[in-house]
Amino acid sequence: MELWSPETPKRYLCRVRFGQDEQKVCFGVRAVQCDARNGLRINGERTVLRGACVHHDNGLLGACA
């Protein structure tokens, strides 16, 4: 099975039939690993996440306060 990545977006089709009903779903497979030595790795390649975690104060009220 080939792994999905943005460079090689390999997708598979799952088709399930039950009586006259049929459902189809496309999906991709990735390998995700995380440890203290190598950090986050997706499909064996180190991935650095960039972003911010911005929260509003006042708990459940959030920005309404």
mmJSON file of the N, C-alpha and C atoms, coordinates in Angstrom:
{"data_MODEL":{"atom_site":{
"group_PDB":["ATOM","ATOM","ATOM","ATOM","ATOM","ATOM","ATOM","ATOM","ATOM","ATOM","ATOM","ATOM","ATOM","ATOM","ATOM","ATOM","ATOM","ATOM","ATOM","ATOM","ATOM","ATOM","ATOM","ATOM","ATOM","ATOM","ATOM","ATOM","ATOM","ATOM","ATOM","ATOM","ATOM","ATOM","ATOM","ATOM","ATOM","ATOM","ATOM","ATOM","ATOM","ATOM","ATOM","ATOM","ATOM","ATOM","ATOM","ATOM","ATOM","ATOM","ATOM","ATOM","ATOM","ATOM","ATOM","ATOM","ATOM","ATOM","ATOM","ATOM","ATOM","ATOM","ATOM","ATOM","ATOM","ATOM","ATOM","ATOM","ATOM","ATOM","ATOM","ATOM","ATOM","ATOM","ATOM","ATOM","ATOM","ATOM","ATOM","ATOM","ATOM","ATOM","ATOM","ATOM","ATOM","ATOM","ATOM","ATOM","ATOM","ATOM","ATOM","ATOM","ATOM","ATOM","ATOM","ATOM","ATOM","ATOM","ATOM","ATOM","ATOM","ATOM","ATOM","ATOM","ATOM","ATOM","ATOM","ATOM","ATOM","ATOM","ATOM","ATOM","ATOM","ATOM","ATOM","ATOM","ATOM","ATOM","ATOM","ATOM","ATOM","ATOM","ATOM","ATOM","ATOM","ATOM","ATOM","ATOM","ATOM","ATOM","ATOM","ATOM","ATOM","ATOM","ATOM","ATOM","ATOM","ATOM","ATOM","ATOM","ATOM","ATOM","ATOM","ATOM","ATOM","ATOM","ATOM","ATOM","ATOM","ATOM","ATOM","ATOM","ATOM","ATOM","ATOM","ATOM","ATOM","ATOM","ATOM","ATOM","ATOM","ATOM","ATOM","ATOM","ATOM","ATOM","ATOM","ATOM","ATOM","ATOM","ATOM","ATOM","ATOM","ATOM","ATOM","ATOM","ATOM","ATOM","ATOM","ATOM","ATOM","ATOM","ATOM","ATOM","ATOM","ATOM","ATOM","ATOM","ATOM","ATOM","ATOM","ATOM","ATOM","ATOM","ATOM"],
"id":[1,2,3,4,5,6,7,8,9,10,11,12,13,14,15,16,17,18,19,20,21,22,23,24,25,26,27,28,29,30,31,32,33,34,35,36,37,38,39,40,41,42,43,44,45,46,47,48,49,50,51,52,53,54,55,56,57,58,59,60,61,62,63,64,65,66,67,68,69,70,71,72,73,74,75,76,77,78,79,80,81,82,83,84,85,86,87,88,89,90,91,92,93,94,95,96,97,98,99,100,101,102,103,104,105,106,107,108,109,110,111,112,113,114,115,116,117,118,119,120,121,122,123,124,125,126,127,128,129,130,131,132,133,134,135,136,137,138,139,140,141,142,143,144,145,146,147,148,149,150,151,152,153,154,155,156,157,158,159,160,161,162,163,164,165,166,167,168,169,170,171,172,173,174,175,176,177,178,179,180,181,182,183,184,185,186,187,188,189,190,191,192,193,194,195],
"type_symbol":["N","C","C","N","C","C","N","C","C","N","C","C","N","C","C","N","C","C","N","C","C","N","C","C","N","C","C","N","C","C","N","C","C","N","C","C","N","C","C","N","C","C","N","C","C","N","C","C","N","C","C","N","C","C","N","C","C","N","C","C","N","C","C","N","C","C","N","C","C","N","C","C","N","C","C","N","C","C","N","C","C","N","C","C","N","C","C","N","C","C","N","C","C","N","C","C","N","C","C","N","C","C","N","C","C","N","C","C","N","C","C","N","C","C","N","C","C","N","C","C","N","C","C","N","C","C","N","C","C","N","C","C","N","C","C","N","C","C","N","C","C","N","C","C","N","C","C","N","C","C","N","C","C","N","C","C","N","C","C","N","C","C","N","C","C","N","C","C","N","C","C","N","C","C","N","C","C","N","C","C","N","C","C","N","C","C","N","C","C","N","C","C","N","C","C"],
"label_atom_id":["N","CA","C","N","CA","C","N","CA","C","N","CA","C","N","CA","C","N","CA","C","N","CA","C","N","CA","C","N","CA","C","N","CA","C","N","CA","C","N","CA","C","N","CA","C","N","CA","C","N","CA","C","N","CA","C","N","CA","C","N","CA","C","N","CA","C","N","CA","C","N","CA","C","N","CA","C","N","CA","C","N","CA","C","N","CA","C","N","CA","C","N","CA","C","N","CA","C","N","CA","C","N","CA","C","N","CA","C","N","CA","C","N","CA","C","N","CA","C","N","CA","C","N","CA","C","N","CA","C","N","CA","C","N","CA","C","N","CA","C","N","CA","C","N","CA","C","N","CA","C","N","CA","C","N","CA","C","N","CA","C","N","CA","C","N","CA","C","N","CA","C","N","CA","C","N","CA","C","N","CA","C","N","CA","C","N","CA","C","N","CA","C","N","CA","C","N","CA","C","N","CA","C","N","CA","C","N","CA","C","N","CA","C","N","CA","C","N","CA","C","N","CA","C","N","CA","C"],
"label_alt_id":[null,null,null,null,null,null,null,null,null,null,null,null,null,null,null,null,null,null,null,null,null,null,null,null,null,null,null,null,null,null,null,null,null,null,null,null,null,null,null,null,null,null,null,null,null,null,null,null,null,null,null,null,null,null,null,null,null,null,null,null,null,null,null,null,null,null,null,null,null,null,null,null,null,null,null,null,null,null,null,null,null,null,null,null,null,null,null,null,null,null,null,null,null,null,null,null,null,null,null,null,null,null,null,null,null,null,null,null,null,null,null,null,null,null,null,null,null,null,null,null,null,null,null,null,null,null,null,null,null,null,null,null,null,null,null,null,null,null,null,null,null,null,null,null,null,null,null,null,null,null,null,null,null,null,null,null,null,null,null,null,null,null,null,null,null,null,null,null,null,null,null,null,null,null,null,null,null,null,null,null,null,null,null,null,null,null,null,null,null,null,null,null,null,null,null],
"label_comp_id":["MET","MET","MET","GLU","GLU","GLU","LEU","LEU","LEU","TRP","TRP","TRP","SER","SER","SER","PRO","PRO","PRO","GLU","GLU","GLU","THR","THR","THR","PRO","PRO","PRO","LYS","LYS","LYS","ARG","ARG","ARG","TYR","TYR","TYR","LEU","LEU","LEU","CYS","CYS","CYS","ARG","ARG","ARG","VAL","VAL","VAL","ARG","ARG","ARG","PHE","PHE","PHE","GLY","GLY","GLY","GLN","GLN","GLN","ASP","ASP","ASP","GLU","GLU","GLU","GLN","GLN","GLN","LYS","LYS","LYS","VAL","VAL","VAL","CYS","CYS","CYS","PHE","PHE","PHE","GLY","GLY","GLY","VAL","VAL","VAL","ARG","ARG","ARG","ALA","ALA","ALA","VAL","VAL","VAL","GLN","GLN","GLN","CYS","CYS","CYS","ASP","ASP","ASP","ALA","ALA","ALA","ARG","ARG","ARG","ASN","ASN","ASN","GLY","GLY","GLY","LEU","LEU","LEU","ARG","ARG","ARG","ILE","ILE","ILE","ASN","ASN","ASN","GLY","GLY","GLY","GLU","GLU","GLU","ARG","ARG","ARG","THR","THR","THR","VAL","VAL","VAL","LEU","LEU","LEU","ARG","ARG","ARG","GLY","GLY","GLY","ALA","ALA","ALA","CYS","CYS","CYS","VAL","VAL","VAL","HIS","HIS","HIS","HIS","HIS","HIS","ASP","ASP","ASP","ASN","ASN","ASN","GLY","GLY","GLY","LEU","LEU","LEU","LEU","LEU","LEU","GLY","GLY","GLY","ALA","ALA","ALA","CYS","CYS","CYS","ALA","ALA","ALA"],
"label_asym_id":["A","A","A","A","A","A","A","A","A","A","A","A","A","A","A","A","A","A","A","A","A","A","A","A","A","A","A","A","A","A","A","A","A","A","A","A","A","A","A","A","A","A","A","A","A","A","A","A","A","A","A","A","A","A","A","A","A","A","A","A","A","A","A","A","A","A","A","A","A","A","A","A","A","A","A","A","A","A","A","A","A","A","A","A","A","A","A","A","A","A","A","A","A","A","A","A","A","A","A","A","A","A","A","A","A","A","A","A","A","A","A","A","A","A","A","A","A","A","A","A","A","A","A","A","A","A","A","A","A","A","A","A","A","A","A","A","A","A","A","A","A","A","A","A","A","A","A","A","A","A","A","A","A","A","A","A","A","A","A","A","A","A","A","A","A","A","A","A","A","A","A","A","A","A","A","A","A","A","A","A","A","A","A","A","A","A","A","A","A","A","A","A","A","A","A"],
"label_entity_id":["1","1","1","1","1","1","1","1","1","1","1","1","1","1","1","1","1","1","1","1","1","1","1","1","1","1","1","1","1","1","1","1","1","1","1","1","1","1","1","1","1","1","1","1","1","1","1","1","1","1","1","1","1","1","1","1","1","1","1","1","1","1","1","1","1","1","1","1","1","1","1","1","1","1","1","1","1","1","1","1","1","1","1","1","1","1","1","1","1","1","1","1","1","1","1","1","1","1","1","1","1","1","1","1","1","1","1","1","1","1","1","1","1","1","1","1","1","1","1","1","1","1","1","1","1","1","1","1","1","1","1","1","1","1","1","1","1","1","1","1","1","1","1","1","1","1","1","1","1","1","1","1","1","1","1","1","1","1","1","1","1","1","1","1","1","1","1","1","1","1","1","1","1","1","1","1","1","1","1","1","1","1","1","1","1","1","1","1","1","1","1","1","1","1","1"],
"label_seq_id":[1,1,1,2,2,2,3,3,3,4,4,4,5,5,5,6,6,6,7,7,7,8,8,8,9,9,9,10,10,10,11,11,11,12,12,12,13,13,13,14,14,14,15,15,15,16,16,16,17,17,17,18,18,18,19,19,19,20,20,20,21,21,21,22,22,22,23,23,23,24,24,24,25,25,25,26,26,26,27,27,27,28,28,28,29,29,29,30,30,30,31,31,31,32,32,32,33,33,33,34,34,34,35,35,35,36,36,36,37,37,37,38,38,38,39,39,39,40,40,40,41,41,41,42,42,42,43,43,43,44,44,44,45,45,45,46,46,46,47,47,47,48,48,48,49,49,49,50,50,50,51,51,51,52,52,52,53,53,53,54,54,54,55,55,55,56,56,56,57,57,57,58,58,58,59,59,59,60,60,60,61,61,61,62,62,62,63,63,63,64,64,64,65,65,65],
"pdbx_PDB_ins_code":[null,null,null,null,null,null,null,null,null,null,null,null,null,null,null,null,null,null,null,null,null,null,null,null,null,null,null,null,null,null,null,null,null,null,null,null,null,null,null,null,null,null,null,null,null,null,null,null,null,null,null,null,null,null,null,null,null,null,null,null,null,null,null,null,null,null,null,null,null,null,null,null,null,null,null,null,null,null,null,null,null,null,null,null,null,null,null,null,null,null,null,null,null,null,null,null,null,null,null,null,null,null,null,null,null,null,null,null,null,null,null,null,null,null,null,null,null,null,null,null,null,null,null,null,null,null,null,null,null,null,null,null,null,null,null,null,null,null,null,null,null,null,null,null,null,null,null,null,null,null,null,null,null,null,null,null,null,null,null,null,null,null,null,null,null,null,null,null,null,null,null,null,null,null,null,null,null,null,null,null,null,null,null,null,null,null,null,null,null,null,null,null,null,null,null],
"Cartn_x":[0.843,0.0,0.899,0.613,1.386,0.83,1.725,1.308,0.935,-0.054,-0.507,0.403,0.728,1.45,1.01,1.251,0.877,1.587,2.819,3.572,3.058,2.646,2.123,0.812,-0.276,-1.557,-2.239,-1.702,-2.271,-3.542,-4.653,-5.922,-6.472,-7.248,-7.869,-9.383,-10.095,-11.548,-12.045,-12.878,-13.515,-14.986,-15.413,-16.804,-17.418,-18.54,-19.22,-20.651,-21.057,-22.426,-23.118,-24.358,-25.196,-26.585,-26.921,-28.188,-28.131,-29.106,-29.136,-28.381,-27.99,-27.282,-25.8,-25.21,-23.767,-23.225,-22.106,-21.419,-19.998,-19.521,-18.151,-17.466,-16.221,-15.436,-14.007,-13.463,-12.046,-11.255,-10.055,-9.237,-7.769,-6.918,-5.477,-4.913,-3.7,-3.075,-1.772,-1.571,-0.321,0.218,1.526,2.155,2.543,2.037,2.313,3.036,4.22,5.0,5.401,5.531,5.969,6.758,7.963,8.752,9.669,10.259,11.078,12.344,12.869,14.132,13.942,12.943,12.737,11.581,10.772,9.612,8.518,7.745,6.642,7.166,6.814,7.178,5.925,5.753,4.655,5.276,4.912,5.499,7.023,7.532,8.968,9.74,9.098,9.784,9.419,10.445,10.218,9.34,8.321,7.367,7.34,7.564,7.53,6.204,5.433,4.166,4.411,3.832,3.968,2.577,2.46,1.155,1.114,-0.054,-0.232,-1.514,-1.529,-2.705,-3.228,-4.184,-4.705,-6.064,-6.151,-7.392,-7.944,-9.256,-9.892,-9.954,-9.957,-10.068,-11.543,-11.775,-13.108,-13.789,-13.009,-13.542,-14.654,-15.802,-16.899,-17.48,-17.308,-17.847,-17.042,-15.75,-14.889,-14.942,-15.127,-15.121,-16.417,-17.424,-18.714,-18.618,-17.632,-17.572,-17.277],
"Cartn_y":[-1.164,0.0,1.241,2.176,3.406,4.434,5.219,6.248,7.532,8.26,9.513,10.643,11.555,12.783,13.855,15.134,16.188,16.036,15.513,15.341,14.138,13.083,11.882,11.491,12.141,11.904,10.609,9.491,8.176,7.972,7.716,7.474,6.122,5.552,4.266,4.421,3.508,3.526,2.313,2.562,1.489,1.461,0.31,0.148,-0.966,-0.657,-1.634,-1.781,-3.034,-3.321,-4.149,-3.778,-4.53,-4.59,-5.738,-5.84,-4.959,-4.068,-3.14,-1.845,-1.6,-0.371,-0.491,0.608,0.646,1.997,1.971,3.185,3.166,4.317,4.442,5.572,5.326,6.33,6.295,7.467,7.574,7.908,7.319,7.582,7.426,8.014,7.877,7.362,6.823,6.247,6.984,7.379,8.012,7.281,7.348,6.812,8.013,8.069,9.179,8.629,9.223,8.829,10.089,9.961,11.083,10.543,11.068,10.694,11.866,11.786,12.882,13.103,12.077,12.207,12.816,12.34,12.77,13.735,13.955,14.826,14.167,14.994,14.503,14.114,12.914,12.437,11.935,12.384,11.911,11.212,9.958,9.106,9.048,9.089,8.971,10.266,11.372,12.652,13.572,14.223,15.141,16.294,16.605,17.658,18.661,19.931,21.002,21.725,21.78,22.496,23.945,24.843,26.27,26.835,27.699,28.294,28.87,29.266,29.867,29.336,29.316,28.905,30.151,30.807,32.071,31.799,32.028,31.787,33.108,33.183,34.309,34.013,35.043,34.866,34.697,34.506,34.394,33.059,32.013,30.659,30.458,29.978,29.65,30.862,32.061,33.26,33.679,33.387,33.711,35.159,35.423,36.789,37.526,36.838,37.489,38.447,38.286,39.073,40.533],
"Cartn_z":[0.0,0.0,0.0,-0.894,-0.967,0.005,0.615,1.567,0.841,1.396,0.825,1.285,0.388,0.73,-0.256,0.049,-0.905,-2.258,-2.24,-3.48,-4.29,-3.598,-4.25,-3.58,-3.958,-3.281,-3.724,-3.261,-3.583,-2.771,-3.46,-2.784,-3.185,-2.298,-2.523,-2.443,-3.065,-3.039,-2.271,-1.282,-0.521,-0.937,-1.424,-1.854,-1.017,-0.357,0.495,0.004,-0.184,-0.588,0.491,0.756,1.692,1.066,0.52,-0.209,-1.447,-1.57,-2.705,-2.43,-1.185,-0.814,-1.115,-1.563,-1.822,-1.372,-0.665,-0.231,-0.768,-1.219,-1.711,-0.95,-0.545,0.17,-0.347,-0.702,-1.069,0.187,0.314,1.488,1.136,1.979,1.855,3.17,3.129,4.316,4.599,5.845,6.276,7.49,7.672,8.881,9.747,10.966,11.88,13.097,13.414,14.585,15.343,16.642,17.466,18.652,18.856,20.016,20.391,21.571,22.096,21.273,20.682,19.935,18.541,17.813,16.432,16.235,17.25,17.112,16.282,15.609,14.786,13.41,12.976,11.639,10.931,9.705,8.873,7.674,7.49,6.451,6.568,7.789,8.036,7.925,7.502,7.367,8.524,9.096,10.218,9.76,10.561,10.235,11.37,11.051,12.047,11.897,12.977,12.959,13.353,12.608,12.91,13.13,14.117,14.385,15.773,16.192,17.505,18.129,19.409,20.157,20.863,20.252,20.784,21.411,22.725,23.447,23.962,24.026,24.674,26.167,26.974,28.418,28.803,30.058,30.658,30.4,30.226,30.173,29.155,29.602,28.704,28.003,28.578,27.96,26.751,26.737,25.613,25.211,23.914,23.392,23.689,24.24,24.523,25.692,26.558,27.793,27.528],
"occupancy":[1.0,1.0,1.0,1.0,1.0,1.0,1.0,1.0,1.0,1.0,1.0,1.0,1.0,1.0,1.0,1.0,1.0,1.0,1.0,1.0,1.0,1.0,1.0,1.0,1.0,1.0,1.0,1.0,1.0,1.0,1.0,1.0,1.0,1.0,1.0,1.0,1.0,1.0,1.0,1.0,1.0,1.0,1.0,1.0,1.0,1.0,1.0,1.0,1.0,1.0,1.0,1.0,1.0,1.0,1.0,1.0,1.0,1.0,1.0,1.0,1.0,1.0,1.0,1.0,1.0,1.0,1.0,1.0,1.0,1.0,1.0,1.0,1.0,1.0,1.0,1.0,1.0,1.0,1.0,1.0,1.0,1.0,1.0,1.0,1.0,1.0,1.0,1.0,1.0,1.0,1.0,1.0,1.0,1.0,1.0,1.0,1.0,1.0,1.0,1.0,1.0,1.0,1.0,1.0,1.0,1.0,1.0,1.0,1.0,1.0,1.0,1.0,1.0,1.0,1.0,1.0,1.0,1.0,1.0,1.0,1.0,1.0,1.0,1.0,1.0,1.0,1.0,1.0,1.0,1.0,1.0,1.0,1.0,1.0,1.0,1.0,1.0,1.0,1.0,1.0,1.0,1.0,1.0,1.0,1.0,1.0,1.0,1.0,1.0,1.0,1.0,1.0,1.0,1.0,1.0,1.0,1.0,1.0,1.0,1.0,1.0,1.0,1.0,1.0,1.0,1.0,1.0,1.0,1.0,1.0,1.0,1.0,1.0,1.0,1.0,1.0,1.0,1.0,1.0,1.0,1.0,1.0,1.0,1.0,1.0,1.0,1.0,1.0,1.0,1.0,1.0,1.0,1.0,1.0,1.0],
"B_iso_or_equiv":[0.0,0.0,0.0,0.0,0.0,0.0,0.0,0.0,0.0,0.0,0.0,0.0,0.0,0.0,0.0,0.0,0.0,0.0,0.0,0.0,0.0,0.0,0.0,0.0,0.0,0.0,0.0,0.0,0.0,0.0,0.0,0.0,0.0,0.0,0.0,0.0,0.0,0.0,0.0,0.0,0.0,0.0,0.0,0.0,0.0,0.0,0.0,0.0,0.0,0.0,0.0,0.0,0.0,0.0,0.0,0.0,0.0,0.0,0.0,0.0,0.0,0.0,0.0,0.0,0.0,0.0,0.0,0.0,0.0,0.0,0.0,0.0,0.0,0.0,0.0,0.0,0.0,0.0,0.0,0.0,0.0,0.0,0.0,0.0,0.0,0.0,0.0,0.0,0.0,0.0,0.0,0.0,0.0,0.0,0.0,0.0,0.0,0.0,0.0,0.0,0.0,0.0,0.0,0.0,0.0,0.0,0.0,0.0,0.0,0.0,0.0,0.0,0.0,0.0,0.0,0.0,0.0,0.0,0.0,0.0,0.0,0.0,0.0,0.0,0.0,0.0,0.0,0.0,0.0,0.0,0.0,0.0,0.0,0.0,0.0,0.0,0.0,0.0,0.0,0.0,0.0,0.0,0.0,0.0,0.0,0.0,0.0,0.0,0.0,0.0,0.0,0.0,0.0,0.0,0.0,0.0,0.0,0.0,0.0,0.0,0.0,0.0,0.0,0.0,0.0,0.0,0.0,0.0,0.0,0.0,0.0,0.0,0.0,0.0,0.0,0.0,0.0,0.0,0.0,0.0,0.0,0.0,0.0,0.0,0.0,0.0,0.0,0.0,0.0,0.0,0.0,0.0,0.0,0.0,0.0],
"pdbx_formal_charge":[null,null,null,null,null,null,null,null,null,null,null,null,null,null,null,null,null,null,null,null,null,null,null,null,null,null,null,null,null,null,null,null,null,null,null,null,null,null,null,null,null,null,null,null,null,null,null,null,null,null,null,null,null,null,null,null,null,null,null,null,null,null,null,null,null,null,null,null,null,null,null,null,null,null,null,null,null,null,null,null,null,null,null,null,null,null,null,null,null,null,null,null,null,null,null,null,null,null,null,null,null,null,null,null,null,null,null,null,null,null,null,null,null,null,null,null,null,null,null,null,null,null,null,null,null,null,null,null,null,null,null,null,null,null,null,null,null,null,null,null,null,null,null,null,null,null,null,null,null,null,null,null,null,null,null,null,null,null,null,null,null,null,null,null,null,null,null,null,null,null,null,null,null,null,null,null,null,null,null,null,null,null,null,null,null,null,null,null,null,null,null,null,null,null,null],
"auth_seq_id":[1,1,1,2,2,2,3,3,3,4,4,4,5,5,5,6,6,6,7,7,7,8,8,8,9,9,9,10,10,10,11,11,11,12,12,12,13,13,13,14,14,14,15,15,15,16,16,16,17,17,17,18,18,18,19,19,19,20,20,20,21,21,21,22,22,22,23,23,23,24,24,24,25,25,25,26,26,26,27,27,27,28,28,28,29,29,29,30,30,30,31,31,31,32,32,32,33,33,33,34,34,34,35,35,35,36,36,36,37,37,37,38,38,38,39,39,39,40,40,40,41,41,41,42,42,42,43,43,43,44,44,44,45,45,45,46,46,46,47,47,47,48,48,48,49,49,49,50,50,50,51,51,51,52,52,52,53,53,53,54,54,54,55,55,55,56,56,56,57,57,57,58,58,58,59,59,59,60,60,60,61,61,61,62,62,62,63,63,63,64,64,64,65,65,65],
"auth_comp_id":["MET","MET","MET","GLU","GLU","GLU","LEU","LEU","LEU","TRP","TRP","TRP","SER","SER","SER","PRO","PRO","PRO","GLU","GLU","GLU","THR","THR","THR","PRO","PRO","PRO","LYS","LYS","LYS","ARG","ARG","ARG","TYR","TYR","TYR","LEU","LEU","LEU","CYS","CYS","CYS","ARG","ARG","ARG","VAL","VAL","VAL","ARG","ARG","ARG","PHE","PHE","PHE","GLY","GLY","GLY","GLN","GLN","GLN","ASP","ASP","ASP","GLU","GLU","GLU","GLN","GLN","GLN","LYS","LYS","LYS","VAL","VAL","VAL","CYS","CYS","CYS","PHE","PHE","PHE","GLY","GLY","GLY","VAL","VAL","VAL","ARG","ARG","ARG","ALA","ALA","ALA","VAL","VAL","VAL","GLN","GLN","GLN","CYS","CYS","CYS","ASP","ASP","ASP","ALA","ALA","ALA","ARG","ARG","ARG","ASN","ASN","ASN","GLY","GLY","GLY","LEU","LEU","LEU","ARG","ARG","ARG","ILE","ILE","ILE","ASN","ASN","ASN","GLY","GLY","GLY","GLU","GLU","GLU","ARG","ARG","ARG","THR","THR","THR","VAL","VAL","VAL","LEU","LEU","LEU","ARG","ARG","ARG","GLY","GLY","GLY","ALA","ALA","ALA","CYS","CYS","CYS","VAL","VAL","VAL","HIS","HIS","HIS","HIS","HIS","HIS","ASP","ASP","ASP","ASN","ASN","ASN","GLY","GLY","GLY","LEU","LEU","LEU","LEU","LEU","LEU","GLY","GLY","GLY","ALA","ALA","ALA","CYS","CYS","CYS","ALA","ALA","ALA"],
"auth_asym_id":["A","A","A","A","A","A","A","A","A","A","A","A","A","A","A","A","A","A","A","A","A","A","A","A","A","A","A","A","A","A","A","A","A","A","A","A","A","A","A","A","A","A","A","A","A","A","A","A","A","A","A","A","A","A","A","A","A","A","A","A","A","A","A","A","A","A","A","A","A","A","A","A","A","A","A","A","A","A","A","A","A","A","A","A","A","A","A","A","A","A","A","A","A","A","A","A","A","A","A","A","A","A","A","A","A","A","A","A","A","A","A","A","A","A","A","A","A","A","A","A","A","A","A","A","A","A","A","A","A","A","A","A","A","A","A","A","A","A","A","A","A","A","A","A","A","A","A","A","A","A","A","A","A","A","A","A","A","A","A","A","A","A","A","A","A","A","A","A","A","A","A","A","A","A","A","A","A","A","A","A","A","A","A","A","A","A","A","A","A","A","A","A","A","A","A"],
"auth_atom_id":["N","CA","C","N","CA","C","N","CA","C","N","CA","C","N","CA","C","N","CA","C","N","CA","C","N","CA","C","N","CA","C","N","CA","C","N","CA","C","N","CA","C","N","CA","C","N","CA","C","N","CA","C","N","CA","C","N","CA","C","N","CA","C","N","CA","C","N","CA","C","N","CA","C","N","CA","C","N","CA","C","N","CA","C","N","CA","C","N","CA","C","N","CA","C","N","CA","C","N","CA","C","N","CA","C","N","CA","C","N","CA","C","N","CA","C","N","CA","C","N","CA","C","N","CA","C","N","CA","C","N","CA","C","N","CA","C","N","CA","C","N","CA","C","N","CA","C","N","CA","C","N","CA","C","N","CA","C","N","CA","C","N","CA","C","N","CA","C","N","CA","C","N","CA","C","N","CA","C","N","CA","C","N","CA","C","N","CA","C","N","CA","C","N","CA","C","N","CA","C","N","CA","C","N","CA","C","N","CA","C","N","CA","C","N","CA","C","N","CA","C","N","CA","C","N","CA","C"],
"pdbx_PDB_model_num":[1,1,1,1,1,1,1,1,1,1,1,1,1,1,1,1,1,1,1,1,1,1,1,1,1,1,1,1,1,1,1,1,1,1,1,1,1,1,1,1,1,1,1,1,1,1,1,1,1,1,1,1,1,1,1,1,1,1,1,1,1,1,1,1,1,1,1,1,1,1,1,1,1,1,1,1,1,1,1,1,1,1,1,1,1,1,1,1,1,1,1,1,1,1,1,1,1,1,1,1,1,1,1,1,1,1,1,1,1,1,1,1,1,1,1,1,1,1,1,1,1,1,1,1,1,1,1,1,1,1,1,1,1,1,1,1,1,1,1,1,1,1,1,1,1,1,1,1,1,1,1,1,1,1,1,1,1,1,1,1,1,1,1,1,1,1,1,1,1,1,1,1,1,1,1,1,1,1,1,1,1,1,1,1,1,1,1,1,1,1,1,1,1,1,1]
}}}
